[in-house]
Structures are given as structure tokens and as C-alpha cells.
Amino acid sequence: MNDEKTLRILGKRGRVTIPQEVRDAIGMARGDVVSFAVVSEDCALIKRERICDNCSTEPPQMIKLLVQAMHHAESSPQSQRTFEFLTSLSPAQQLEAAAKIIADWAENSHEE
């Protein structure tokens, strides 16, 4: 593990880009899910998360969570159709669709 620090300035909306060398070191890619945990008063842990542990045999719970989040963000009949469509896909296709939706959402919210 490298003790060298990389500094970034927090933007006015509380955003910061995870440096490329950090993303490369832990294998982060576009569309990955990231968690944040407070470790101490001045320290937080950022971790790349797996969407599901057994995606090849059962649909990921992330699809339900994703649709719930979409529903809360914009309540519409479209959320039910989206859920039905996503759950009709194979687990691998669900994972790919969820990653694409999350990546697109992240890009669009960053532009605002």
C-alpha cells in the first residue's frame, strides 16, 4: 500500500473527483457503486462495492433499490414499467443495465 497522498479541492456542491491513480489502484470503473463510511472525526473510507455476490443465479437486489430510488426521485407510472422491464432481463443484463443507468445518472447530475 502506498502512503503517498493525492490532494483534491472539494467543490462548492461537495463534489470531488476520485483521482485516476486511486481508481486504477483499486480497480474502479465507470458505473461502479461506491460506498462512504465515516471512520473518525476527520477520516472517511471510500470503497468500491459489488452490486451482488451471486449475480449469475439470482437477480440482484440492486434492481429493486434502483427502481425505488427512481420512483422517489420522480414518481410516475413509468417506474412500474421500468421495474417490469428490468426484472424481465437475465441477471447479467440486469447488472449491465443498472451500471449504465447509474453511470448516466451520475454524468447527468454532475452536469447540473
N, CA, C and O atoms as CSV, one atom per row, in Angstrom:
chain,resi,resn,atom,element,x,y,z
A,1,MET,N,N,0.834,-1.179,0.000
A,1,MET,CA,C,0.000,0.000,0.000
A,1,MET,C,C,0.883,1.247,0.000
A,1,MET,O,O,1.881,1.311,0.718
A,2,ASN,N,N,0.514,2.218,-0.795
A,2,ASN,CA,C,1.275,3.440,-0.966
A,2,ASN,C,C,0.801,4.497,0.026
A,2,ASN,O,O,-0.401,4.739,0.132
A,3,ASP,N,N,1.725,5.133,0.759
A,3,ASP,CA,C,1.372,6.179,1.725
A,3,ASP,C,C,1.367,7.564,1.106
A,3,ASP,O,O,1.088,8.545,1.796
A,4,GLU,N,N,1.668,7.663,-0.174
A,4,GLU,CA,C,1.697,8.954,-0.852
A,4,GLU,C,C,0.277,9.502,-0.979
A,4,GLU,O,O,-0.645,8.777,-1.352
A,5,LYS,N,N,0.108,10.799,-0.663
A,5,LYS,CA,C,-1.214,11.418,-0.703
A,5,LYS,C,C,-1.439,12.130,-2.027
A,5,LYS,O,O,-0.509,12.678,-2.619
A,6,THR,N,N,-2.673,12.117,-2.478
A,6,THR,CA,C,-3.104,12.894,-3.629
A,6,THR,C,C,-4.163,13.848,-3.113
A,6,THR,O,O,-5.150,13.412,-2.519
A,7,LEU,N,N,-3.977,15.135,-3.327
A,7,LEU,CA,C,-4.915,16.129,-2.814
A,7,LEU,C,C,-5.861,16.612,-3.901
A,7,LEU,O,O,-5.476,16.748,-5.062
A,8,ARG,N,N,-7.100,16.867,-3.511
A,8,ARG,CA,C,-8.116,17.447,-4.389
A,8,ARG,C,C,-8.883,18.483,-3.585
A,8,ARG,O,O,-8.954,18.384,-2.360
A,9,ILE,N,N,-9.457,19.471,-4.251
A,9,ILE,CA,C,-10.245,20.504,-3.585
A,9,ILE,C,C,-11.725,20.163,-3.737
A,9,ILE,O,O,-12.191,19.880,-4.841
A,10,LEU,N,N,-12.458,20.192,-2.630
A,10,LEU,CA,C,-13.888,19.923,-2.626
A,10,LEU,C,C,-14.614,21.084,-3.287
A,10,LEU,O,O,-14.416,22.236,-2.900
A,11,GLY,N,N,-15.452,20.797,-4.279
A,11,GLY,CA,C,-16.180,21.827,-4.998
A,11,GLY,C,C,-17.315,22.419,-4.183
A,11,GLY,O,O,-17.625,21.936,-3.094
A,12,LYS,N,N,-17.938,23.474,-4.717
A,12,LYS,CA,C,-18.987,24.176,-3.972
A,12,LYS,C,C,-20.216,23.308,-3.719
A,12,LYS,O,O,-20.963,23.567,-2.776
A,13,ARG,N,N,-20.439,22.292,-4.534
A,13,ARG,CA,C,-21.563,21.376,-4.319
A,13,ARG,C,C,-21.148,20.128,-3.545
A,13,ARG,O,O,-21.910,19.165,-3.470
A,14,GLY,N,N,-19.962,20.137,-2.975
A,14,GLY,CA,C,-19.494,18.993,-2.197
A,14,GLY,C,C,-18.960,17.855,-3.030
A,14,GLY,O,O,-18.897,16.719,-2.561
A,15,ARG,N,N,-18.572,18.142,-4.259
A,15,ARG,CA,C,-18.090,17.096,-5.162
A,15,ARG,C,C,-16.575,17.118,-5.269
A,15,ARG,O,O,-15.927,18.159,-5.152
A,16,VAL,N,N,-16.041,15.933,-5.494
A,16,VAL,CA,C,-14.608,15.781,-5.741
A,16,VAL,C,C,-14.443,14.574,-6.656
A,16,VAL,O,O,-15.168,13.587,-6.526
A,17,THR,N,N,-13.504,14.650,-7.567
A,17,THR,CA,C,-13.224,13.532,-8.460
A,17,THR,C,C,-12.230,12.601,-7.787
A,17,THR,O,O,-11.216,13.049,-7.251
A,18,ILE,N,N,-12.519,11.309,-7.814
A,18,ILE,CA,C,-11.566,10.337,-7.289
A,18,ILE,C,C,-10.432,10.258,-8.312
A,18,ILE,O,O,-10.672,9.940,-9.476
A,19,PRO,N,N,-9.205,10.545,-7.888
A,19,PRO,CA,C,-8.083,10.586,-8.834
A,19,PRO,C,C,-7.917,9.275,-9.609
A,19,PRO,O,O,-8.150,8.189,-9.078
A,20,GLN,N,N,-7.512,9.402,-10.864
A,20,GLN,CA,C,-7.340,8.249,-11.748
A,20,GLN,C,C,-6.418,7.202,-11.141
A,20,GLN,O,O,-6.696,6.007,-11.237
A,21,GLU,N,N,-5.320,7.635,-10.514
A,21,GLU,CA,C,-4.382,6.667,-9.951
A,21,GLU,C,C,-5.012,5.870,-8.803
A,21,GLU,O,O,-4.663,4.709,-8.592
A,22,VAL,N,N,-5.932,6.485,-8.066
A,22,VAL,CA,C,-6.645,5.774,-6.996
A,22,VAL,C,C,-7.631,4.798,-7.617
A,22,VAL,O,O,-7.714,3.646,-7.191
A,23,ARG,N,N,-8.389,5.250,-8.631
A,23,ARG,CA,C,-9.352,4.369,-9.302
A,23,ARG,C,C,-8.650,3.163,-9.906
A,23,ARG,O,O,-9.129,2.035,-9.794
A,24,ASP,N,N,-7.511,3.407,-10.548
A,24,ASP,CA,C,-6.743,2.312,-11.144
A,24,ASP,C,C,-6.231,1.337,-10.085
A,24,ASP,O,O,-6.266,0.122,-10.281
A,25,ALA,N,N,-5.759,1.873,-8.970
A,25,ALA,CA,C,-5.168,1.035,-7.920
A,25,ALA,C,C,-6.178,0.077,-7.305
A,25,ALA,O,O,-5.815,-1.027,-6.900
A,26,ILE,N,N,-7.456,0.491,-7.230
A,26,ILE,CA,C,-8.455,-0.394,-6.613
A,26,ILE,C,C,-9.434,-0.968,-7.629
A,26,ILE,O,O,-10.424,-1.601,-7.262
A,27,GLY,N,N,-9.149,-0.743,-8.907
A,27,GLY,CA,C,-9.948,-1.356,-9.960
A,27,GLY,C,C,-11.310,-0.737,-10.176
A,27,GLY,O,O,-12.239,-1.430,-10.592
A,28,MET,N,N,-11.459,0.560,-9.903
A,28,MET,CA,C,-12.736,1.239,-10.129
A,28,MET,C,C,-12.930,1.512,-11.610
A,28,MET,O,O,-11.976,1.787,-12.338
A,29,ALA,N,N,-14.189,1.432,-12.046
A,29,ALA,CA,C,-14.526,1.722,-13.436
A,29,ALA,C,C,-15.847,2.485,-13.470
A,29,ALA,O,O,-16.592,2.504,-12.490
A,30,ARG,N,N,-16.119,3.098,-14.583
A,30,ARG,CA,C,-17.366,3.832,-14.787
A,30,ARG,C,C,-18.551,2.917,-14.473
A,30,ARG,O,O,-18.601,1.772,-14.921
A,31,GLY,N,N,-19.495,3.436,-13.703
A,31,GLY,CA,C,-20.673,2.661,-13.351
A,31,GLY,C,C,-20.548,1.877,-12.060
A,31,GLY,O,O,-21.534,1.297,-11.604
A,32,ASP,N,N,-19.359,1.837,-11.450
A,32,ASP,CA,C,-19.200,1.127,-10.185
A,32,ASP,C,C,-20.009,1.821,-9.090
A,32,ASP,O,O,-20.215,3.034,-9.127
A,33,VAL,N,N,-20.461,1.037,-8.124
A,33,VAL,CA,C,-21.150,1.560,-6.954
A,33,VAL,C,C,-20.087,1.805,-5.886
A,33,VAL,O,O,-19.223,0.963,-5.645
A,34,VAL,N,N,-20.170,2.982,-5.249
A,34,VAL,CA,C,-19.182,3.378,-4.253
A,34,VAL,C,C,-19.903,3.647,-2.937
A,34,VAL,O,O,-20.959,4.280,-2.922
A,35,SER,N,N,-19.330,3.166,-1.829
A,35,SER,CA,C,-19.903,3.452,-0.508
A,35,SER,C,C,-18.955,4.374,0.253
A,35,SER,O,O,-17.754,4.423,-0.014
A,36,PHE,N,N,-19.525,5.096,1.201
A,36,PHE,CA,C,-18.767,6.006,2.052
A,36,PHE,C,C,-19.082,5.665,3.503
A,36,PHE,O,O,-20.243,5.469,3.861
A,37,ALA,N,N,-18.052,5.594,4.336
A,37,ALA,CA,C,-18.249,5.328,5.762
A,37,ALA,C,C,-17.337,6.256,6.557
A,37,ALA,O,O,-16.160,6.408,6.229
A,38,VAL,N,N,-17.881,6.877,7.602
A,38,VAL,CA,C,-17.083,7.740,8.470
A,38,VAL,C,C,-16.297,6.841,9.410
A,38,VAL,O,O,-16.867,6.007,10.113
A,39,VAL,N,N,-14.973,7.021,9.414
A,39,VAL,CA,C,-14.093,6.210,10.252
A,39,VAL,C,C,-13.791,6.939,11.558
A,39,VAL,O,O,-13.788,6.331,12.629
A,40,SER,N,N,-13.540,8.231,11.467
A,40,SER,CA,C,-13.282,9.064,12.640
A,40,SER,C,C,-13.699,10.492,12.306
A,40,SER,O,O,-14.258,10.748,11.239
A,41,GLU,N,N,-13.431,11.400,13.204
A,41,GLU,CA,C,-13.851,12.796,13.026
A,41,GLU,C,C,-13.324,13.427,11.740
A,41,GLU,O,O,-13.992,14.274,11.147
A,42,ASP,N,N,-12.140,13.023,11.309
A,42,ASP,CA,C,-11.552,13.624,10.105
A,42,ASP,C,C,-11.131,12.582,9.060
A,42,ASP,O,O,-10.233,12.821,8.254
A,43,CYS,N,N,-11.795,11.427,9.091
A,43,CYS,CA,C,-11.417,10.367,8.159
A,43,CYS,C,C,-12.647,9.603,7.684
A,43,CYS,O,O,-13.509,9.230,8.480
A,44,ALA,N,N,-12.716,9.374,6.365
A,44,ALA,CA,C,-13.808,8.580,5.779
A,44,ALA,C,C,-13.210,7.517,4.871
A,44,ALA,O,O,-12.131,7.702,4.308
A,45,LEU,N,N,-13.913,6.413,4.736
A,45,LEU,CA,C,-13.492,5.308,3.886
A,45,LEU,C,C,-14.369,5.307,2.641
A,45,LEU,O,O,-15.596,5.338,2.742
A,46,ILE,N,N,-13.748,5.273,1.475
A,46,ILE,CA,C,-14.455,5.164,0.203
A,46,ILE,C,C,-14.142,3.773,-0.333
A,46,ILE,O,O,-12.977,3.386,-0.430
A,47,LYS,N,N,-15.187,3.021,-0.682
A,47,LYS,CA,C,-14.986,1.639,-1.086
A,47,LYS,C,C,-15.791,1.317,-2.338
A,47,LYS,O,O,-16.954,1.706,-2.449
A,48,ARG,N,N,-15.175,0.605,-3.284
A,48,ARG,CA,C,-15.887,0.082,-4.451
A,48,ARG,C,C,-16.682,-1.122,-3.974
A,48,ARG,O,O,-16.121,-2.040,-3.376
A,49,GLU,N,N,-17.992,-1.124,-4.236
A,49,GLU,CA,C,-18.872,-2.197,-3.761
A,49,GLU,C,C,-19.293,-3.099,-4.905
A,49,GLU,O,O,-19.364,-2.676,-6.059
A,50,ARG,N,N,-19.567,-4.329,-4.570
A,50,ARG,CA,C,-20.162,-5.272,-5.520
A,50,ARG,C,C,-21.662,-5.079,-5.458
A,50,ARG,O,O,-22.219,-4.933,-4.370
A,51,ILE,N,N,-22.330,-5.075,-6.604
A,51,ILE,CA,C,-23.781,-4.917,-6.618
A,51,ILE,C,C,-24.440,-6.178,-6.075
A,51,ILE,O,O,-25.447,-6.097,-5.371
A,52,CYS,N,N,-23.894,-7.315,-6.388
A,52,CYS,CA,C,-24.432,-8.570,-5.852
A,52,CYS,C,C,-23.310,-9.591,-5.806
A,52,CYS,O,O,-22.339,-9.502,-6.557
A,53,ASP,N,N,-23.457,-10.564,-4.914
A,53,ASP,CA,C,-22.441,-11.605,-4.773
A,53,ASP,C,C,-22.700,-12.809,-5.666
A,53,ASP,O,O,-21.778,-13.556,-5.995
A,54,ASN,N,N,-23.967,-12.997,-6.061
A,54,ASN,CA,C,-24.309,-14.209,-6.801
A,54,ASN,C,C,-25.166,-13.851,-8.019
A,54,ASN,O,O,-26.238,-14.420,-8.221
A,55,CYS,N,N,-24.689,-12.912,-8.820
A,55,CYS,CA,C,-25.479,-12.388,-9.942
A,55,CYS,C,C,-25.799,-13.433,-10.997
A,55,CYS,O,O,-26.755,-13.262,-11.753
A,56,SER,N,N,-25.037,-14.494,-11.067
A,56,SER,CA,C,-25.266,-15.461,-12.129
A,56,SER,C,C,-26.489,-16.343,-11.869
A,56,SER,O,O,-27.029,-16.939,-12.801
A,57,THR,N,N,-26.933,-16.430,-10.601
A,57,THR,CA,C,-28.048,-17.331,-10.322
A,57,THR,C,C,-29.299,-16.641,-9.791
A,57,THR,O,O,-30.383,-17.220,-9.853
A,58,GLU,N,N,-29.181,-15.440,-9.278
A,58,GLU,CA,C,-30.370,-14.754,-8.786
A,58,GLU,C,C,-30.316,-13.272,-9.152
A,58,GLU,O,O,-29.235,-12.684,-9.188
A,59,PRO,N,N,-31.487,-12.656,-9.428
A,59,PRO,CA,C,-31.490,-11.244,-9.810
A,59,PRO,C,C,-30.950,-10.383,-8.675
A,59,PRO,O,O,-31.286,-10.614,-7.513
A,60,PRO,N,N,-30.133,-9.411,-8.986
A,60,PRO,CA,C,-29.573,-8.572,-7.934
A,60,PRO,C,C,-30.633,-7.716,-7.259
A,60,PRO,O,O,-31.515,-7.168,-7.920
A,61,GLN,N,N,-30.542,-7.608,-5.958
A,61,GLN,CA,C,-31.421,-6.759,-5.162
A,61,GLN,C,C,-31.281,-5.299,-5.603
A,61,GLN,O,O,-32.189,-4.493,-5.400
A,62,MET,N,N,-30.141,-4.967,-6.205
A,62,MET,CA,C,-29.878,-3.594,-6.628
A,62,MET,C,C,-30.938,-3.098,-7.602
A,62,MET,O,O,-31.236,-1.904,-7.614
A,63,ILE,N,N,-31.517,-3.977,-8.419
A,63,ILE,CA,C,-32.549,-3.561,-9.373
A,63,ILE,C,C,-33.731,-2.978,-8.618
A,63,ILE,O,O,-34.235,-1.916,-8.984
A,64,LYS,N,N,-34.184,-3.662,-7.561
A,64,LYS,CA,C,-35.301,-3.154,-6.764
A,64,LYS,C,C,-34.939,-1.815,-6.130
A,64,LYS,O,O,-35.742,-0.883,-6.133
A,65,LEU,N,N,-33.734,-1.726,-5.592
A,65,LEU,CA,C,-33.303,-0.473,-4.963
A,65,LEU,C,C,-33.211,0.655,-5.986
A,65,LEU,O,O,-33.582,1.793,-5.701
A,66,LEU,N,N,-32.717,0.330,-7.173
A,66,LEU,CA,C,-32.594,1.324,-8.233
A,66,LEU,C,C,-33.962,1.852,-8.633
A,66,LEU,O,O,-34.145,3.062,-8.770
A,67,VAL,N,N,-34.916,0.964,-8.821
A,67,VAL,CA,C,-36.256,1.391,-9.219
A,67,VAL,C,C,-36.923,2.184,-8.101
A,67,VAL,O,O,-37.623,3.161,-8.369
A,68,GLN,N,N,-36.712,1.773,-6.846
A,68,GLN,CA,C,-37.259,2.544,-5.727
A,68,GLN,C,C,-36.686,3.954,-5.705
A,68,GLN,O,O,-37.414,4.922,-5.480
A,69,ALA,N,N,-35.396,4.069,-5.936
A,69,ALA,CA,C,-34.761,5.389,-5.968
A,69,ALA,C,C,-35.314,6.228,-7.111
A,69,ALA,O,O,-35.562,7.422,-6.944
A,70,MET,N,N,-35.509,5.608,-8.274
A,70,MET,CA,C,-36.085,6.321,-9.419
A,70,MET,C,C,-37.501,6.791,-9.079
A,70,MET,O,O,-37.893,7.907,-9.419
A,71,HIS,N,N,-38.259,5.927,-8.405
A,71,HIS,CA,C,-39.640,6.259,-8.052
A,71,HIS,C,C,-39.679,7.445,-7.090
A,71,HIS,O,O,-40.510,8.341,-7.238
A,72,HIS,N,N,-38.784,7.449,-6.107
A,72,HIS,CA,C,-38.745,8.562,-5.155
A,72,HIS,C,C,-38.291,9.851,-5.829
A,72,HIS,O,O,-38.765,10.934,-5.487
A,73,ALA,N,N,-37.384,9.735,-6.776
A,73,ALA,CA,C,-36.880,10.921,-7.470
A,73,ALA,C,C,-37.947,11.515,-8.385
A,73,ALA,O,O,-38.074,12.736,-8.483
A,74,GLU,N,N,-38.698,10.671,-9.039
A,74,GLU,CA,C,-39.727,11.139,-9.977
A,74,GLU,C,C,-40.859,10.123,-9.976
A,74,GLU,O,O,-40.802,9.118,-10.684
A,75,SER,N,N,-41.886,10.391,-9.180
A,75,SER,CA,C,-42.997,9.459,-9.064
A,75,SER,C,C,-43.824,9.468,-10.350
A,75,SER,O,O,-44.382,10.495,-10.738
A,76,SER,N,N,-43.891,8.298,-11.005
A,76,SER,CA,C,-44.648,8.195,-12.251
A,76,SER,C,C,-44.968,6.733,-12.536
A,76,SER,O,O,-44.324,5.840,-11.984
A,77,PRO,N,N,-45.963,6.476,-13.399
A,77,PRO,CA,C,-46.277,5.095,-13.781
A,77,PRO,C,C,-45.102,4.425,-14.498
A,77,PRO,O,O,-45.032,3.199,-14.583
A,78,GLN,N,N,-44.203,5.225,-14.999
A,78,GLN,CA,C,-43.047,4.696,-15.717
A,78,GLN,C,C,-42.158,3.843,-14.806
A,78,GLN,O,O,-41.488,2.926,-15.282
A,79,SER,N,N,-42.145,4.136,-13.503
A,79,SER,CA,C,-41.298,3.351,-12.601
A,79,SER,C,C,-41.733,1.890,-12.552
A,79,SER,O,O,-40.881,1.005,-12.482
A,80,GLN,N,N,-43.043,1.615,-12.585
A,80,GLN,CA,C,-43.523,0.229,-12.591
A,80,GLN,C,C,-43.128,-0.471,-13.888
A,80,GLN,O,O,-42.704,-1.626,-13.866
A,81,ARG,N,N,-43.267,0.225,-15.019
A,81,ARG,CA,C,-42.868,-0.366,-16.302
A,81,ARG,C,C,-41.367,-0.619,-16.322
A,81,ARG,O,O,-40.909,-1.634,-16.848
A,82,THR,N,N,-40.608,0.300,-15.752
A,82,THR,CA,C,-39.157,0.126,-15.688
A,82,THR,C,C,-38.811,-1.106,-14.866
A,82,THR,O,O,-37.966,-1.909,-15.263
A,83,PHE,N,N,-39.466,-1.251,-13.719
A,83,PHE,CA,C,-39.224,-2.416,-12.867
A,83,PHE,C,C,-39.542,-3.712,-13.613
A,83,PHE,O,O,-38.761,-4.663,-13.580
A,84,GLU,N,N,-40.690,-3.742,-14.281
A,84,GLU,CA,C,-41.086,-4.943,-15.022
A,84,GLU,C,C,-40.087,-5.264,-16.124
A,84,GLU,O,O,-39.739,-6.426,-16.336
A,85,PHE,N,N,-39.624,-4.227,-16.830
A,85,PHE,CA,C,-38.641,-4.449,-17.883
A,85,PHE,C,C,-37.332,-4.983,-17.309
A,85,PHE,O,O,-36.797,-5.977,-17.800
A,86,LEU,N,N,-36.817,-4.328,-16.272
A,86,LEU,CA,C,-35.531,-4.736,-15.707
A,86,LEU,C,C,-35.590,-6.152,-15.138
A,86,LEU,O,O,-34.639,-6.919,-15.291
A,87,THR,N,N,-36.692,-6.504,-14.486
A,87,THR,CA,C,-36.775,-7.851,-13.918
A,87,THR,C,C,-37.008,-8.915,-14.977
A,87,THR,O,O,-36.858,-10.103,-14.693
A,88,SER,N,N,-37.372,-8.516,-16.196
A,88,SER,CA,C,-37.523,-9.500,-17.274
A,88,SER,C,C,-36.175,-9.867,-17.898
A,88,SER,O,O,-36.086,-10.847,-18.638
A,89,LEU,N,N,-35.144,-9.106,-17.614
A,89,LEU,CA,C,-33.810,-9.355,-18.165
A,89,LEU,C,C,-33.098,-10.456,-17.389
A,89,LEU,O,O,-33.459,-10.767,-16.254
A,90,SER,N,N,-32.095,-11.035,-18.010
A,90,SER,CA,C,-31.258,-12.014,-17.307
A,90,SER,C,C,-30.456,-11.270,-16.233
A,90,SER,O,O,-30.286,-10.055,-16.332
A,91,PRO,N,N,-29.960,-11.976,-15.208
A,91,PRO,CA,C,-29.164,-11.307,-14.173
A,91,PRO,C,C,-27.977,-10.523,-14.743
A,91,PRO,O,O,-27.689,-9.421,-14.277
A,92,ALA,N,N,-27.293,-11.071,-15.735
A,92,ALA,CA,C,-26.161,-10.351,-16.332
A,92,ALA,C,C,-26.624,-9.074,-17.030
A,92,ALA,O,O,-25.968,-8.036,-16.938
A,93,GLN,N,N,-27.765,-9.158,-17.732
A,93,GLN,CA,C,-28.310,-7.971,-18.401
A,93,GLN,C,C,-28.792,-6.944,-17.377
A,93,GLN,O,O,-28.655,-5.740,-17.594
A,94,GLN,N,N,-29.356,-7.413,-16.261
A,94,GLN,CA,C,-29.789,-6.500,-15.201
A,94,GLN,C,C,-28.601,-5.734,-14.642
A,94,GLN,O,O,-28.664,-4.522,-14.435
A,95,LEU,N,N,-27.526,-6.456,-14.405
A,95,LEU,CA,C,-26.321,-5.828,-13.870
A,95,LEU,C,C,-25.784,-4.782,-14.835
A,95,LEU,O,O,-25.419,-3.680,-14.426
A,96,GLU,N,N,-25.737,-5.130,-16.114
A,96,GLU,CA,C,-25.264,-4.191,-17.140
A,96,GLU,C,C,-26.176,-2.966,-17.225
A,96,GLU,O,O,-25.694,-1.838,-17.327
A,97,ALA,N,N,-27.497,-3.189,-17.182
A,97,ALA,CA,C,-28.457,-2.079,-17.259
A,97,ALA,C,C,-28.334,-1.178,-16.035
A,97,ALA,O,O,-28.343,0.046,-16.163
A,98,ALA,N,N,-28.220,-1.774,-14.856
A,98,ALA,CA,C,-28.084,-0.982,-13.633
A,98,ALA,C,C,-26.818,-0.136,-13.673
A,98,ALA,O,O,-26.846,1.043,-13.320
A,99,ALA,N,N,-25.715,-0.729,-14.098
A,99,ALA,CA,C,-24.458,0.015,-14.188
A,99,ALA,C,C,-24.579,1.175,-15.171
A,99,ALA,O,O,-24.082,2.268,-14.898
A,100,LYS,N,N,-25.234,0.954,-16.309
A,100,LYS,CA,C,-25.418,2.012,-17.312
A,100,LYS,C,C,-26.309,3.122,-16.769
A,100,LYS,O,O,-25.999,4.303,-16.931
A,101,ILE,N,N,-27.414,2.751,-16.124
A,101,ILE,CA,C,-28.325,3.758,-15.565
A,101,ILE,C,C,-27.616,4.594,-14.508
A,101,ILE,O,O,-27.745,5.819,-14.489
A,102,ILE,N,N,-26.873,3.936,-13.636
A,102,ILE,CA,C,-26.154,4.657,-12.582
A,102,ILE,C,C,-25.108,5.579,-13.182
A,102,ILE,O,O,-24.980,6.727,-12.756
A,103,ALA,N,N,-24.358,5.097,-14.163
A,103,ALA,CA,C,-23.322,5.922,-14.804
A,103,ALA,C,C,-23.939,7.121,-15.516
A,103,ALA,O,O,-23.430,8.236,-15.409
A,104,ASP,N,N,-25.046,6.895,-16.251
A,104,ASP,CA,C,-25.721,8.001,-16.947
A,104,ASP,C,C,-26.267,9.012,-15.953
A,104,ASP,O,O,-26.145,10.220,-16.157
A,105,TRP,N,N,-26.874,8.513,-14.869
A,105,TRP,CA,C,-27.405,9.414,-13.847
A,105,TRP,C,C,-26.281,10.244,-13.248
A,105,TRP,O,O,-26.429,11.452,-13.064
A,106,ALA,N,N,-25.149,9.598,-12.940
A,106,ALA,CA,C,-24.020,10.307,-12.342
A,106,ALA,C,C,-23.495,11.383,-13.291
A,106,ALA,O,O,-23.180,12.491,-12.858
A,107,GLU,N,N,-23.399,11.067,-14.567
A,107,GLU,CA,C,-22.939,12.055,-15.547
A,107,GLU,C,C,-23.896,13.235,-15.642
A,107,GLU,O,O,-23.471,14.391,-15.646
A,108,ASN,N,N,-25.199,12.935,-15.719
A,108,ASN,CA,C,-26.206,13.997,-15.854
A,108,ASN,C,C,-26.294,14.848,-14.595
A,108,ASN,O,O,-26.459,16.064,-14.693
A,109,SER,N,N,-26.187,14.244,-13.416
A,109,SER,CA,C,-26.278,15.030,-12.184
A,109,SER,C,C,-25.031,15.878,-12.000
A,109,SER,O,O,-25.083,16.934,-11.369
A,110,HIS,N,N,-23.911,15.422,-12.548
A,110,HIS,CA,C,-22.664,16.195,-12.450
A,110,HIS,C,C,-22.725,17.432,-13.329
A,110,HIS,O,O,-22.094,18.441,-13.013
A,111,GLU,N,N,-23.475,17.376,-14.431
A,111,GLU,CA,C,-23.576,18.496,-15.368
A,111,GLU,C,C,-24.472,19.607,-14.829
A,111,GLU,O,O,-24.367,20.749,-15.276
A,112,GLU,N,N,-25.356,19.293,-13.870
A,112,GLU,CA,C,-26.313,20.282,-13.371
A,112,GLU,C,C,-25.656,21.363,-12.570
A,112,GLU,O,O,-26.332,22.269,-12.083
